[in-house]
Amino acid sequence: MKQIRLIIKGRVQGVFYREFTMKAARKLGLTGFVRNLSDGTVEVVAEGEEQDLKRLISECKKGPLLAHVENIDVKYGKPEEEFDNFYIRP
């Protein structure tokens, strides 16, 4: 088990990016959350197996149809195992 924290930059708010990410993470069996940040970026914290986390990063690079991802900052950390599902955080 590993944890990643992603900060996604670009046109990622108001384009269903959080919903897209939640569906992708749940399909991969990951736990954690996605949320909009006040600076226009999106934050993702996800926990799971490394190969599934890499698949999520790949999906986040694509994003939904209306999104335009410019950059993703990726940080790995130790899983806190505090999540029981993957959800959208306000």
Secondary structure as UniProt FT lines:
FT   STRAND          2..11
FT   HELIX           17..27
FT   TURN            28..29
FT   STRAND          31..36
FT   TURN            38..39
FT   STRAND          42..48
FT   HELIX           50..62
FT   TURN            65..66
FT   STRAND          68..77
FT   STRAND          86..88
//
